[in-house]
Each structure stands twice: as C-alpha cells, then as structure tokens.
Amino acid sequence: MTRNIRIFLITEGILSACRGFIFPIYVLYFRVFNVSLFGVALLAAIFEVTVLVAEIPTGLFADRFGRKRSVIIGFAFFALSGAVFTFFRHLEGFILGEILFGLAEAFISGAGEALAVDSIPPAERDGILPRLFTLRSRIRIGLTSLFMVMAGVIFYLDARLTFHPVFFGGVAGVIASLFFVADHHHGPGLAWVDFFAPIKLMFRRLKAVELLRTIFVISLVANFSFEGADQYWQVLAGEYDRFPVAYFGIITAVGAFLAFLLVGPTVRRFSGTLALPALILLVTGVAISTMPNVPALALAVLLVIYFMGRELITPLFSIAINRAIESEGRATFLSAYNMTCSVGEVAAGLIVGVIASSLGIPVVFVVCGGVLVVYVVITLFTSGSLLERPGPNRLRHSQ
C-alpha cells in the first residue's frame, strides 16, 4: 500500500467521522438557534448549489495547480466552516458556514482519490483498486455509524458542541494532507498551457467510452431515487405507524453492518462490467418502490436492503471509473462525476417535495424506485455489450 493511499484513507476516515457526527443532529442545532423550517431548507439548498457550482472549477484547480494543494485548501475550508457554525449562531452565519462547507467538499472531492489512485503503478492498478475501495467503504461505514451513535449523546449534553468535530476534523485533515506525496507532473508549470485541457479530455473520454457515459447517467438516476428515499423513509415508517422511532437506529445499524461485511465479497466478484451494479440497483429500486405497500416487518427488511444497496454500489462505480481513465485530468473527471451525483440529489429535492405535498409520501417511493428500475432495465436492453467483460485495454483506447 503506497503512502498516498494510507494518507487518503486517513483523510476519508476524518471526513466520515465528521459527517457521521453532524448528520443526525445538524437540523436540531439550527432549530435550537431559531432557524425556521424554511431556513433549514434554504441552508441545505445553499450547500448543494455551492457544491454543484464549485465541483468542476476545483477539480480543474487540482489538476492544474496540484491535487495535494487542493486537499489542503479543502480541509482548511472545512475547519473554517466549523468555526463559523460555532461562533456565528444565526441564519446569516449559517449561510456563510454552508458555503464554506460546500467549498471544502468540492476542493477535497476527486483530488485525494486521484492522488491515491495515481500513486499505484499502472501494472498493479487492477489488482489494488478493489482493495483500496473496499477499505474506503468499510472505513466510511464504520466511522460514520460510530459517530452517528455518539452524536445524540453529545447533543443531549451540550448542543453547542455540534460543529466542534468539523473544526478539529478540518485541522486534523490539513495536518494529514501535508504528508501526501505531490504528483509533480500536475504542478504549476502546466497551469497556463491549455488551461481547460482536463475538461476537454473529460468530454473525449465520455464520448469514446460507453461504460463511462452509462455510469454517469445511471448514477444521476440512482442518486435521484436514493435522495427521495432518504428524505422520507423516517416519515413513512414513523408517521404512518409502521414501527416506533426507537427502532430506526437499529435498522440503520443493521444495514451498515451488513454492508460492511458484504462490500469485500461484492468488490471481489466485480468483473468491470455493468452486470453486478445493475443487479444491485434493480434490487434496491424494487425495495424502494414496494416500501409503502408492505407490513412493518417487511418494511424493516426493505430498508436494510436499501441501506446495503446504496453503500455497495459506490465502490463498484469508483473502481470502474478509475480503471477506465488515465492519470491526466483524473481529479477533474472525478469531480464531474461527483457533480453529476449531486445533480440527481438536487433534482430529487425539488421534484419529490412537490410529489409528497400533492400526492402523498407513498407515491414518492413508488416513483423514485420505479424510475430507477425502469431506467436500469432500459439501459440493459439498449447497452447489452456493457454486460460483457471488456478485453485488454479496450477501455483505454481513447486515452
């Protein structure tokens, strides 16, 4: 395992711990300081829009001015956002904090992963990538779950501590990122030589490689479906009297635990084709769409399947993308992929809100799950070649 891989996994652990801590309680924190429900929605929208706008420019920055530098800047913004959320406890301060938090996500996104992947000798990449992304998934799942459990206790003791981990995590991330080995061939000397070359290269790759185009679009659709389920599963389970809120934590913990166990075997069985990801997405889509029409016990099982599916799909697509592209412009490409996923989430936030208010919560699940199932089936019928294992270097002819 290279030094950059070790540092990358450490930074991923820091991010997972911080996100896991604030995820269950950040809305409660805003409400403690008199932010209205509209204000909460506004803050979420500002964060998502910041990420969307900044992903491509920050990926380009990483490829042109240094990926190590981009990660360091990202964690500095991360720490600064934690400080702003802690010391400026009003809507305007929270808006600034969300903008800084979004910039932090964008600067880190793609850059650290590119540093890790490009530190692997090309001849060894196919063998090491599955191990790398299996480890990353397990670190994410394990630390996120652990800190989600801690969050409620800390919030109960003192709500003012909610964003302290973000500040200290940002500082720790800056220190850890200093130990990355910089990829010198992406340094400032290339900054003004065809500055937008990584973007042009990204479009050439997408045009030439059908698998990459399909992953981009299917990830957009999947994140649309996942976001709808994420927003309303607690309402479906709680307000529709399926089972008590006390069981919510148990269900999410079971899903996380099973995903932790299954991610290794799943990645090892991944052949680089669309077959396994399509199967996982089909099962997940069916689970989402049938949630409103089953009894309580079956709903709990479907939720566990959903939590597993969304965790297992991430490393498979990461492996496929990083196998299919070369080093040049990798951070820009990965940032564009993350931006595509965010587009799905933002679209869901707008559309499912209208569906929920006009047609009811159950319809949200039928629509979100149905869209995913239908799109995957259509993709399989129209792109059957993506189920076949690619021959040597087939994916890289265009690079």
C-alpha positions in Angstrom: 0.0 0.0 0.0 1.5 3.3 -1.0 2.0 6.3 1.2 -0.7 8.3 -0.6 -3.2 5.5 -0.2 -2.6 5.4 3.5 -3.0 9.2 3.8 -6.1 9.1 1.6 -7.7 6.5 3.8 -6.9 8.6 6.9 -8.5 11.7 5.4 -11.5 9.7 4.3 -11.8 8.5 7.9 -11.7 12.1 9.2 -14.4 13.1 6.8 -16.6 10.1 7.6 -16.3 10.7 11.4 -17.3 14.4 11.0 -20.1 13.8 8.6 -21.4 11.0 10.7 -21.4 13.2 13.8 -23.3 16.1 12.4 -25.7 14.2 10.1 -28.2 13.2 12.8 -28.2 16.5 14.7 -27.4 19.4 12.5 -31.0 20.3 11.8 -31.7 20.2 15.5 -28.7 22.5 16.0 -30.2 25.1 13.6 -33.6 24.8 15.3 -32.0 25.5 18.7 -30.8 28.8 17.4 -34.2 29.7 16.0 -33.8 28.9 12.3 -37.2 28.3 10.7 -38.1 25.2 8.7 -37.8 27.3 5.5 -34.4 28.5 6.8 -33.3 24.8 7.2 -34.4 24.1 3.6 -32.6 27.2 2.4 -29.3 26.2 4.1 -29.5 22.7 2.5 -30.1 24.3 -0.9 -27.2 26.7 -0.5 -24.8 23.8 0.4 -25.9 21.7 -2.6 -25.7 24.7 -5.0 -22.2 25.6 -3.8 -21.0 22.0 -4.4 -22.6 22.0 -7.9 -21.0 25.2 -8.9 -17.6 24.5 -7.4 -17.0 20.9 -8.4 -15.6 21.4 -11.9 -13.6 24.5 -11.1 -12.0 22.9 -8.1 -11.3 19.7 -10.0 -9.6 21.8 -12.7 -7.6 23.6 -10.0 -6.4 20.3 -8.6 -5.3 19.0 -12.0 -3.6 22.3 -12.9 -2.2 23.6 -9.6 -1.7 20.4 -7.6 -4.0 17.8 -6.0 -2.2 17.9 -2.7 -2.7 21.7 -2.5 -6.4 21.2 -3.3 -7.0 18.8 -0.5 -5.1 21.0 2.0 -7.3 24.0 0.9 -10.4 21.9 1.2 -9.7 20.8 4.8 -8.8 24.5 5.7 -12.3 25.5 4.5 -13.7 22.5 6.4 -12.1 23.9 9.7 -13.2 27.4 8.9 -16.8 26.3 8.3 -16.8 24.5 11.7 -15.6 27.7 13.4 -18.3 29.8 11.6 -21.1 27.4 12.5 -19.9 27.5 16.2 -19.3 31.2 16.7 -21.9 32.8 14.3 -25.1 31.2 15.5 -27.7 32.9 13.3 -29.1 32.4 9.8 -26.6 34.7 8.1 -23.7 33.0 9.8 -25.1 29.5 9.0 -25.4 30.6 5.3 -21.7 31.5 5.3 -20.9 28.2 7.0 -22.8 26.2 4.4 -20.9 28.0 1.6 -17.5 27.2 3.2 -18.6 23.6 3.9 -19.6 23.2 0.2 -16.3 24.7 -1.0 -14.5 22.2 1.3 -16.4 19.3 -0.2 -15.6 20.5 -3.7 -11.8 21.1 -3.1 -11.4 17.7 -1.5 -13.7 15.8 -3.9 -11.7 13.9 -6.5 -8.3 15.3 -5.6 -7.4 12.9 -2.7 -8.8 10.0 -4.7 -6.7 11.0 -7.7 -3.6 11.2 -5.5 -4.2 7.7 -4.2 -5.0 6.0 -7.5 -2.1 7.6 -9.4 0.3 6.5 -6.7 -0.3 2.9 -7.8 2.0 1.6 -10.6 -0.3 1.1 -13.7 0.6 -2.6 -13.9 -0.7 -3.2 -10.4 -3.7 -0.9 -10.5 -6.4 -3.5 -11.5 -5.3 -5.7 -8.5 -5.0 -2.9 -5.9 -8.1 -0.8 -6.8 -10.6 -3.3 -5.4 -8.7 -3.5 -2.1 -8.5 0.3 -1.9 -12.2 1.0 -2.4 -13.2 -1.9 -0.2 -11.1 -0.4 2.6 -12.5 3.1 1.9 -16.1 1.8 2.1 -15.5 0.0 5.3 -13.9 3.0 6.9 -16.7 5.2 5.8 -19.4 2.8 7.0 -17.7 2.0 10.3 -16.8 5.5 11.4 -20.0 7.1 10.1 -22.0 4.6 12.1 -19.9 5.0 15.3 -20.1 8.8 15.3 -23.8 8.9 14.5 -24.3 6.9 17.7 -22.1 9.4 19.6 -23.8 12.5 18.1 -27.1 12.1 20.0 -25.4 11.8 23.4 -23.1 14.8 22.8 -26.0 16.9 21.6 -28.1 16.0 24.7 -25.1 17.1 26.9 -24.4 20.3 25.1 -25.9 21.3 21.7 -23.2 24.0 21.3 -20.6 21.2 20.6 -22.3 20.1 17.4 -19.8 21.6 14.9 -16.7 21.3 17.1 -15.7 18.0 15.3 -15.9 19.8 12.0 -13.4 22.4 13.1 -11.0 19.9 14.7 -11.5 17.4 11.9 -10.6 20.1 9.4 -7.4 20.9 11.3 -6.5 17.2 11.5 -7.2 16.9 7.8 -4.8 19.7 6.9 -2.1 18.1 9.0 -2.7 14.7 7.5 -2.8 16.1 3.9 0.7 17.6 4.3 2.0 14.1 4.2 0.7 13.4 0.7 3.4 12.9 -1.9 2.6 15.6 -4.5 2.1 14.5 -8.1 4.7 16.8 -9.6 3.6 16.3 -13.2 0.4 18.2 -12.3 2.2 21.2 -10.9 2.0 25.0 -11.6 4.4 24.7 -14.6 1.4 23.4 -16.6 -1.1 25.9 -15.2 -1.4 28.1 -18.2 -0.7 25.6 -21.0 -4.2 24.9 -22.4 -5.7 25.5 -19.0 -9.0 23.8 -19.9 -7.4 20.6 -21.3 -8.7 18.4 -18.5 -12.3 19.4 -19.3 -11.7 18.7 -23.0 -10.2 15.4 -22.1 -13.1 14.5 -19.9 -15.6 15.0 -22.7 -13.4 13.0 -25.1 -13.4 10.1 -22.6 -17.1 10.3 -22.1 -17.7 10.3 -25.9 -15.4 7.4 -26.5 -16.2 5.0 -23.6 -19.9 3.9 -23.4 -19.4 2.4 -19.9 -18.4 5.8 -18.5 -21.3 7.6 -20.1 -23.7 4.9 -18.7 -22.2 5.2 -15.2 -22.6 8.9 -15.2 -26.3 8.8 -16.2 -27.3 5.8 -14.1 -25.6 7.4 -11.1 -27.6 10.6 -11.6 -30.8 8.5 -11.7 -29.8 6.4 -8.7 -29.0 9.4 -6.6 -32.3 10.9 -7.5 -34.0 7.7 -6.2 -31.8 7.5 -3.1 -32.5 11.1 -2.2 -36.2 10.6 -2.3 -36.0 7.6 0.0 -33.5 9.3 2.3 -35.8 12.3 2.8 -39.0 10.4 3.6 -38.3 6.9 4.9 -38.4 8.1 8.5 -41.8 9.8 7.8 -43.1 6.7 6.1 -42.0 4.5 9.0 -42.9 6.8 11.8 -45.9 8.9 10.9 -47.6 6.0 9.0 -47.4 3.9 12.2 -45.2 1.1 10.8 -42.9 0.8 13.8 -41.6 3.0 16.6 -38.9 5.6 16.2 -36.9 3.6 18.7 -36.2 1.0 16.1 -34.8 3.5 13.5 -31.3 3.3 14.8 -31.3 -0.5 14.9 -32.4 -0.7 11.3 -29.8 1.7 10.0 -27.1 -0.1 12.1 -28.1 -3.5 10.7 -27.9 -2.1 7.2 -24.5 -0.6 7.8 -23.2 -3.8 9.5 -24.3 -6.0 6.6 -22.8 -3.5 4.0 -19.5 -3.6 6.0 -19.4 -7.4 5.7 -20.6 -7.7 2.1 -18.6 -4.9 0.5 -15.4 -7.1 0.3 -17.0 -10.1 -1.4 -19.1 -7.8 -3.7 -16.0 -6.0 -4.9 -14.1 -9.2 -5.4 -16.9 -10.5 -7.7 -17.0 -7.3 -9.7 -15.8 -8.1 -13.3 -15.7 -4.5 -14.5 -19.0 -4.8 -16.4 -22.4 -3.4 -15.6 -23.9 -6.8 -14.6 -23.3 -6.7 -10.9 -24.1 -2.9 -10.4 -27.2 -3.3 -12.4 -28.4 -6.2 -10.3 -27.8 -4.3 -7.1 -29.6 -1.2 -8.4 -32.5 -3.3 -9.6 -32.9 -4.9 -6.2 -32.6 -1.6 -4.5 -35.1 0.1 -6.8 -37.6 -2.7 -6.2 -37.1 -2.3 -2.5 -37.8 1.4 -2.6 -40.9 1.2 -4.7 -42.5 -1.5 -2.6 -41.9 0.1 0.8 -45.3 1.8 1.1 -47.3 -1.4 0.4 -45.8 -3.9 2.9 -46.3 -4.6 6.6 -43.9 -3.3 9.3 -41.5 -6.3 9.4 -41.2 -6.4 5.6 -40.6 -2.6 5.6 -37.7 -3.0 8.0 -36.2 -5.7 5.8 -36.6 -3.5 2.7 -34.9 -0.6 4.5 -32.0 -2.8 5.3 -31.7 -3.9 1.7 -31.9 -0.2 0.6 -29.1 0.9 3.0 -26.9 -2.0 1.8 -27.5 -1.3 -1.9 -26.6 2.3 -1.8 -23.4 1.5 0.1 -22.3 -1.4 -2.2 -22.8 0.5 -5.4 -20.3 3.3 -4.6 -17.1 1.3 -4.6 -18.1 -0.6 -7.8 -18.5 2.6 -9.8 -15.4 4.1 -8.3 -13.3 1.1 -9.4 -14.9 1.1 -12.9 -14.2 4.8 -13.4 -10.6 4.7 -12.2 -9.8 1.7 -14.3 -11.2 3.4 -17.4 -9.3 6.7 -17.2 -5.6 7.6 -17.1 -3.8 10.0 -14.8 -4.1 13.2 -16.7 -7.2 15.1 -15.7 -8.3 12.4 -13.2 -9.3 14.9 -10.5 -11.4 16.9 -12.9 -13.1 13.8 -14.2 -13.9 12.5 -10.6 -15.2 16.0 -9.6 -17.5 15.9 -12.7 -18.8 12.5 -11.6 -19.5 13.8 -8.1 -21.2 16.8 -9.5 -23.5 14.5 -11.6 -24.5 12.6 -8.5 -25.3 16.0 -6.8 -27.5 17.0 -9.7 -29.6 13.9 -9.1 -29.9 14.8 -5.4 -30.8 18.4 -6.1 -33.4 17.4 -8.7 -34.9 15.0 -6.2 -35.2 17.7 -3.6 -37.3 19.8 -5.8 -39.4 17.1 -7.5 -40.2 14.8 -4.6 -41.2 17.7 -2.4 -43.9 18.6 -5.0 -45.0 14.9 -5.2 -45.1 14.5 -1.5 -47.2 17.6 -0.9 -49.6 17.0 -3.7 -49.9 13.2 -4.0 -48.6 11.9 -0.6 -45.5 10.2 0.8 -46.2 6.7 -0.5 -46.2 8.0 -4.1 -42.7 9.3 -3.6 -41.4 5.8 -3.0 -43.3 4.3 -5.9 -42.0 7.0 -8.3 -38.4 7.0 -7.1 -38.0 3.2 -7.0 -39.9 2.8 -10.3 -37.7 5.4 -12.1 -34.6 3.5 -11.0 -35.9 0.1 -12.1 -37.2 1.3 -15.4 -34.0 3.1 -16.3 -31.8 0.2 -15.4 -33.9 -2.2 -17.5 -33.9 0.1 -20.4 -30.1 0.6 -20.1 -29.6 -3.2 -20.1 -31.7 -3.7 -23.2 -30.1 -0.9 -25.2 -26.5 -1.5 -24.0 -26.2 -5.2 -23.7 -22.5 -5.0 -24.6 -21.8 -3.5 -21.2 -22.6 -6.8 -19.6 -19.7 -8.4 -21.4 -16.2 -8.3 -19.8 -14.0 -5.9 -21.8 -11.0 -7.2 -23.4 -7.4 -6.0 -22.6 -7.1 -2.2 -22.9 -10.5 -1.9 -24.5 -11.4 0.9 -22.2 -8.2 2.9 -22.7 -8.1 3.1 -26.5 -9.3 6.7 -26.4 -6.9 7.9 -23.7 
